[in-house]
Amino acid sequence: MNLVTVFGGSGFLGRYIVRQLASKGYFIRAVVRKPNEALFLKVYGKVGQIELLRGDIKDEKSLQDYVKGSDCVINCVATFFETSSQSFKNLHVSAARNLAESAKKERVNQFIHISSLGASSNSNSQLLKSKGIGEEAVLENFPKANIIRPSLIFGSEDTFFNRFAELSSISPFIPVVGPNTQFQPVYVDDVAKAVSLLIETNQNKRYLELGGDDIYAFKELIGMLLIEIKRRRIILKIPFLPAKIIASINDFFRVISGGFVPPILTLAQVKSLESDNLVSSGAEKFSDIGIVPKKLSIILPKIVSRFNRT
Ligand SMILES: NC(=O)c1ccc[n+]([C@@H]2O[C@H](COP(=O)([O-])OP(=O)(O)OC[C@H]3O[C@@H](n4cnc5c(N)ncnc54)[C@H](OP(=O)(O)O)[C@@H]3O)[C@@H](O)[C@H]2O)c1
């Protein structure tokens, strides 16, 4: 196995996957929309080991060219909010399906699709629903694909802890929707290691749910963060109904402003917070592939050290 083509390689998780694979000596083709902004990936490998190819996963006609000659294709592309050009449906369903189909046509040996815990075609959240339908579309077109479903991912570049830490530096209140919703946060490099291991050991048809060993309610995660950065802030617990109203207003103004209004809180996010985000009891998990996940309590100080009040 030599060439691994990664879509979404410049993203938060994708860059760790590229780094893991580069350290194992794989050649990597990262298909990115803005190669200039993905140049940092090059330093993860030796000269010529990592190729940046300009491309868009929505460009159905070019997908076969993008994956040509690959031994493995990895899909890390996703969006957490919709824009006029990137809907949940076109990115998580149509593009995922087309990529899997193209990989199959090009006789790619392995396909690894990154999904999310809670993804389900029955979900009330449009985000998780599209991820669930996307998984099904991938498996229909590449039946031996590996599906990876992480819980909330933490790491230096995460949006979760960094965003709340930033908020705490400007606001006395931290609004939390679904304070009791439970998560099993997972370290970004552990997810990347799992992906790398599946490739090194040439695994197919694995369906892994990846969460850390510890379970935290949303409000506990914020509490941990505030202790770590030594800030006393009021945690504002927002019930689901008002959160949905606020999110619908935010969604509405985002649409009519053509995306000018930022996605502070979306309805899809609120609805995804209505269910716990935990590894299911019968699922294949880290222990099944011999990885011991790192603890949030060990990594969190490094993630938020720049916000630390000394
Ligand atoms: N972060 C989490 O806590 C978390 C939790 C569970 C599951 N996941 C899943 O893990 C995967 C990776 O998430 P992430 O946190 O790394 O997201 P991310 O940082 O937003 O990365 C998404 C990547 O997709 C690329 N992309 C977006 N639209 C594209 C398009 N049309 N064509 C080609 N590339 C495109 C982005 O590149 P551009 O620079 O071009 O936008 C970026 O590199 C996703 O499937 C996500 O659902 C993440």
The ligand as an SDF file (V2000), in Angstrom:
LIG
                    3D

 48 52  0  0  0  0  0  0  0  0999 V2000
  -14.5190   17.9670   15.1880 N   0  0  0  0  0  0  0  0  0  0  0  0
  -15.2940   17.1410   15.8810 C   0  0  0  0  0  0  0  0  0  0  0  0
  -15.5000   17.2910   17.1030 O   0  0  0  0  0  0  0  0  0  0  0  0
  -15.9370   15.9750   15.1850 C   0  0  0  0  0  0  0  0  0  0  0  0
  -16.7310   15.0960   15.9500 C   0  0  0  0  0  0  0  0  0  0  0  0
  -17.3080   13.9900   15.3310 C   0  0  0  0  0  0  0  0  0  0  0  0
  -17.1040   13.7600   13.9880 C   0  0  0  0  0  0  0  0  0  0  0  0
  -16.3330   14.6220   13.2620 N   0  0  0  0  0  0  0  0  0  0  0  0
  -16.1600   14.3400   11.8380 C   0  0  0  0  0  0  0  0  0  0  0  0
  -14.7750   14.3130   11.5220 O   0  0  0  0  0  0  0  0  0  0  0  0
  -14.5910   14.7500   10.1770 C   0  0  0  0  0  0  0  0  0  0  0  0
  -13.5860   15.8750   10.1450 C   0  0  0  0  0  0  0  0  0  0  0  0
  -14.0820   16.9440   10.9400 O   0  0  0  0  0  0  0  0  0  0  0  0
  -13.1670   18.1890   11.3010 P   0  0  0  0  0  0  0  0  0  0  0  0
  -13.4910   18.5930   12.6790 O   0  0  0  0  0  0  0  0  0  0  0  0
  -11.7490   17.9000   10.9510 O   0  0  0  0  0  0  0  0  0  0  0  0
  -13.7740   19.2750   10.3040 O   0  0  0  0  0  0  0  0  0  0  0  0
  -13.0580   20.5280    9.6360 P   0  0  0  0  0  0  0  0  0  0  0  0
  -11.9020   20.9960   10.4420 O   0  0  0  0  0  0  0  0  0  0  0  0
  -14.1400   21.5020    9.3270 O   0  0  0  0  0  0  0  0  0  0  0  0
  -12.4890   19.9370    8.2780 O   0  0  0  0  0  0  0  0  0  0  0  0
  -13.2990   19.7290    7.1670 C   0  0  0  0  0  0  0  0  0  0  0  0
  -12.4060   19.6460    5.9420 C   0  0  0  0  0  0  0  0  0  0  0  0
  -13.2400   19.4810    4.7920 O   0  0  0  0  0  0  0  0  0  0  0  0
  -12.7400   20.3310    3.7700 C   0  0  0  0  0  0  0  0  0  0  0  0
  -13.7970   20.6440    2.8280 N   0  0  0  0  0  0  0  0  0  0  0  0
  -14.9660   21.2860    3.0900 C   0  0  0  0  0  0  0  0  0  0  0  0
  -15.6940   21.3680    1.9670 N   0  0  0  0  0  0  0  0  0  0  0  0
  -14.9670   20.7830    0.9810 C   0  0  0  0  0  0  0  0  0  0  0  0
  -15.1970   20.5590   -0.3890 C   0  0  0  0  0  0  0  0  0  0  0  0
  -16.3100   20.9810   -0.9920 N   0  0  0  0  0  0  0  0  0  0  0  0
  -14.2420   19.9000   -1.0990 N   0  0  0  0  0  0  0  0  0  0  0  0
  -13.0930   19.4890   -0.5130 C   0  0  0  0  0  0  0  0  0  0  0  0
  -12.8170   19.6690    0.7920 N   0  0  0  0  0  0  0  0  0  0  0  0
  -13.7430   20.3230    1.5330 C   0  0  0  0  0  0  0  0  0  0  0  0
  -12.2590   21.5640    4.5210 C   0  0  0  0  0  0  0  0  0  0  0  0
  -11.3500   22.2820    3.7170 O   0  0  0  0  0  0  0  0  0  0  0  0
  -11.5540   23.8260    3.3150 P   0  0  0  0  0  0  0  0  0  0  0  0
  -10.3810   24.5100    3.9060 O   0  0  0  0  0  0  0  0  0  0  0  0
  -11.5260   23.8010    1.8530 O   0  0  0  0  0  0  0  0  0  0  0  0
  -12.8760   24.2820    3.8770 O   0  0  0  0  0  0  0  0  0  0  0  0
  -11.5530   20.8860    5.6990 C   0  0  0  0  0  0  0  0  0  0  0  0
  -10.2640   20.4860    5.3260 O   0  0  0  0  0  0  0  0  0  0  0  0
  -15.9790   15.1510    9.6680 C   0  0  0  0  0  0  0  0  0  0  0  0
  -16.5530   14.0700    8.9820 O   0  0  0  0  0  0  0  0  0  0  0  0
  -16.7600   15.3980   10.9440 C   0  0  0  0  0  0  0  0  0  0  0  0
  -18.1520   15.1870   10.7740 O   0  0  0  0  0  0  0  0  0  0  0  0
  -15.7460   15.7220   13.8170 C   0  0  0  0  0  0  0  0  0  0  0  0
  1  2  1  0
  2  3  2  0
  2  4  1  0
  4  5  1  0
  4 48  2  0
  5  6  2  0
  6  7  1  0
  7  8  2  0
  8  9  1  0
  8 48  1  0
  9 10  1  0
  9 46  1  0
 10 11  1  0
 11 12  1  0
 11 44  1  0
 12 13  1  0
 13 14  1  0
 14 15  2  0
 14 16  1  0
 14 17  1  0
 17 18  1  0
 18 19  2  0
 18 20  1  0
 18 21  1  0
 21 22  1  0
 22 23  1  0
 23 24  1  0
 23 42  1  0
 24 25  1  0
 25 26  1  0
 25 36  1  0
 26 27  1  0
 26 35  1  0
 27 28  2  0
 28 29  1  0
 29 30  1  0
 29 35  2  0
 30 31  1  0
 30 32  2  0
 32 33  1  0
 33 34  2  0
 34 35  1  0
 36 37  1  0
 36 42  1  0
 37 38  1  0
 38 39  2  0
 38 40  1  0
 38 41  1  0
 42 43  1  0
 44 45  1  0
 44 46  1  0
 46 47  1  0
M  CHG  2   8   1  16  -1
M  END
$$$$
